[in-house]
Amino acid sequence: MRAVWYTRPGPAREVLQLGERPVAEPAPGEVRVRLLASGVNPADT
């Protein structure tokens, strides 16, 4: 799945990574939901 993530704190331009990640399979007692939209806090950009 296509995703954006970060592994360390810092300015978004320096730490955000865009790429492919494996689809997470839910564990027993968990559910997977489909995300249609997401927002970004202006302070994060």
Secondary structure, 3 states (H helix, E strand, C coil): CEEEECCCCCCHHHHCEEEECCCCCCCCCCCCCCCCCCCCCHHHC
